[in-house]
Amino acid sequence: MHRYIYEQCYGDIPKGMIIRHLCNNPSCINPEHLKIGTHYDNVQDRVKSNRSAIGSNNGRSKLTEEDIIKIRNNNTTSLADLAIIYNVTNKAVSNIKNDKNWKHVHTKIEPAPSGINKGSDVKTSKLTEEDVVIIKQLLEQNYGVRELGKMFNVSHPQISRIKNNKAWKHVT
C-alpha cells in the first residue's frame, strides 16, 4: 500500500529503489513519511534510529546484555561451565570474554580505591555496577533520564548524575 500511495503522490518508483518510512512505522501510508531510497539508505535509517537487531534485540539471541556483563566479569567459572550455565557453546563464551561478540556491551568495572565505599558497596544503593553499565549504554542510545529512573526504580536526578559522570564514575 505504501508503494501505491507513493506512486499516486510522487510518480513512478525507479527500478531498484525502495520506499522508506521516515516515521519508522512500516504500516504507515502518510505520503509525508514516505521517501524513495536505496536498501542501503533504509539500513542507515534503521541504524540511526537504534532499531537494528543487535544483542538481545536479535530474536535468535539466547543471551541478554546483562548475561554478557556477568560472563565478562566472571573470573572464577570456566568457559565450559559458563557455556553450560548460559546454554551456549564454549566458542560463544570465549568470543564474549575476548570482546569479539557483543561489542556494543561495555562492561569494564573499575575497582574502587581501598577504604572508600563506592557504588554497590554503599549500603543504601539501589543500583549495582551492572545496572550502571546498562544505564550508560541506554543513555548512549538516547533513552531519557526519567524513563531510566522508572526502569531502575531510582530518581531521575540520580540518572542525570550518572549521565554527567558525577556519580558511579568508577564504572566505564
C-alpha positions as CSV (number, residue, x, y, z in Angstrom):
1,M,0.0,0.0,0.0
2,H,2.8,2.4,0.8
3,R,4.3,1.9,-2.7
4,Y,0.9,2.6,-4.2
5,I,0.4,5.8,-2.1
6,Y,3.9,7.0,-3.0
7,E,3.3,6.4,-6.8
8,Q,-0.1,8.3,-6.6
9,C,1.5,11.3,-4.9
10,Y,5.0,11.4,-6.4
11,G,5.1,9.3,-9.5
12,D,6.9,6.1,-10.6
13,I,9.4,4.3,-8.4
14,P,12.6,3.7,-10.3
15,K,13.8,0.1,-10.7
16,G,16.0,-0.9,-7.7
17,M,14.7,1.8,-5.4
18,I,12.5,1.2,-2.3
19,I,10.2,3.3,-0.3
20,R,11.5,4.2,3.2
21,H,9.3,5.1,6.1
22,L,10.8,8.1,7.8
23,C,8.5,7.6,10.8
24,N,9.8,4.0,11.3
25,N,6.3,2.6,11.0
26,P,6.1,0.1,8.2
27,S,2.3,0.2,8.0
28,C,2.2,4.0,7.7
29,I,0.9,5.3,4.4
30,N,1.2,9.1,5.1
31,P,2.9,10.4,2.0
32,E,4.8,12.9,4.1
33,H,6.5,10.0,5.9
34,L,7.5,8.2,2.7
35,K,10.7,8.7,0.9
36,I,12.4,7.0,-2.0
37,G,15.9,5.5,-1.4
38,T,18.1,2.5,-1.7
39,H,18.3,-0.5,0.5
40,Y,21.5,1.0,2.0
41,D,19.6,4.2,2.8
42,N,17.0,2.1,4.6
43,V,19.6,0.2,6.6
44,Q,21.2,3.5,7.6
45,D,17.8,4.8,8.7
46,R,17.4,1.7,10.9
47,V,20.9,2.1,12.5
48,K,20.4,5.9,13.2
49,S,17.1,5.2,14.9
50,N,18.5,2.3,17.0
51,R,16.2,-0.3,15.5
52,S,19.0,-2.7,14.5
53,A,18.6,-6.3,15.7
54,I,21.8,-6.4,17.8
55,G,22.2,-8.1,21.1
56,S,19.0,-9.1,22.8
57,N,17.0,-7.3,20.2
58,N,18.0,-10.1,17.8
59,G,15.2,-12.7,18.0
60,R,17.7,-15.5,17.8
61,S,19.8,-14.4,20.8
62,K,19.9,-16.7,23.8
63,L,21.6,-14.1,25.9
64,T,20.9,-10.6,27.2
65,E,23.2,-7.7,27.8
66,E,23.0,-8.4,31.5
67,D,24.2,-12.0,30.8
68,I,27.2,-10.6,28.8
69,I,28.2,-8.4,31.7
70,K,28.0,-11.3,34.1
71,I,30.0,-13.6,31.8
72,R,32.7,-10.9,31.2
73,N,33.0,-10.1,34.9
74,N,33.1,-13.8,36.0
75,N,36.7,-14.7,36.5
76,T,36.1,-17.8,38.6
77,T,34.0,-20.1,36.4
78,S,35.5,-22.0,33.5
79,L,34.4,-21.3,29.9
80,A,32.9,-24.7,29.7
81,D,30.9,-24.2,32.8
82,L,29.7,-20.8,31.7
83,A,28.7,-22.3,28.4
84,I,26.6,-24.9,30.2
85,I,25.1,-22.3,32.6
86,Y,24.0,-20.0,29.7
87,N,23.2,-22.8,27.2
88,V,25.7,-21.6,24.6
89,T,28.9,-23.0,23.1
90,N,32.3,-22.7,24.6
91,K,33.3,-20.7,21.5
92,A,30.5,-18.3,22.1
93,V,31.7,-17.7,25.7
94,S,35.3,-17.3,24.5
95,N,34.2,-14.7,21.9
96,I,32.3,-12.8,24.5
97,K,35.2,-12.9,27.0
98,N,37.6,-11.7,24.3
99,D,35.2,-8.9,23.1
100,K,34.8,-10.5,19.7
101,N,31.0,-10.6,20.0
102,W,28.6,-8.2,21.8
103,K,31.0,-5.3,21.2
104,H,28.1,-2.9,21.9
105,V,28.1,-4.0,25.6
106,H,30.7,-2.1,27.6
107,T,31.5,-3.9,30.8
108,K,34.7,-2.6,32.3
109,I,34.1,-2.0,36.0
110,E,37.0,-0.3,37.8
111,P,37.6,-1.3,41.5
112,A,37.0,1.5,44.0
113,P,40.2,2.7,45.8
114,S,40.7,0.8,49.0
115,G,39.0,2.2,52.1
116,I,36.3,4.1,50.0
117,N,32.8,2.7,49.6
118,K,31.5,3.3,46.1
119,G,28.7,2.0,44.0
120,S,27.0,-1.1,45.3
121,D,29.3,-1.1,48.4
122,V,27.2,1.7,49.7
123,K,24.6,0.0,51.8
124,T,21.7,2.3,50.7
125,S,22.5,1.9,47.0
126,K,19.6,0.6,44.8
127,L,21.9,0.0,41.8
128,T,24.7,-2.4,41.1
129,E,27.7,-1.8,38.9
130,E,26.0,-4.0,36.2
131,D,22.9,-1.8,36.4
132,V,25.0,1.3,35.8
133,V,26.8,-0.3,32.8
134,I,23.3,-0.9,31.3
135,I,22.1,2.6,32.2
136,K,25.1,4.1,30.5
137,Q,24.5,2.0,27.4
138,L,20.9,3.1,27.3
139,L,21.8,6.7,27.8
140,E,24.1,6.4,24.7
141,Q,21.0,5.1,22.8
142,N,19.2,8.3,23.8
143,Y,16.9,6.9,26.5
144,G,15.6,9.7,28.7
145,V,16.7,10.1,32.3
146,R,13.1,10.0,33.6
147,E,12.4,6.8,31.7
148,L,15.5,5.2,33.0
149,G,14.7,6.3,36.5
150,K,11.4,4.5,36.3
151,M,13.0,1.4,34.8
152,F,15.6,1.1,37.6
153,N,13.4,2.4,40.4
154,V,15.7,5.4,41.2
155,S,15.2,9.2,40.9
156,H,15.8,10.8,37.6
157,P,18.4,13.2,39.2
158,Q,20.4,10.0,40.1
159,I,20.3,9.0,36.4
160,S,21.4,12.6,35.5
161,R,24.3,12.3,37.9
162,I,25.3,9.0,36.2
163,K,24.9,10.7,32.7
164,N,27.0,13.7,33.7
165,N,29.7,11.4,35.3
166,K,29.0,12.9,38.8
167,A,28.1,9.5,40.2
168,W,29.3,6.0,39.6
169,K,32.5,7.4,37.8
170,H,34.3,4.1,38.5
171,V,32.0,2.3,36.1
172,T,33.0,2.8,32.5
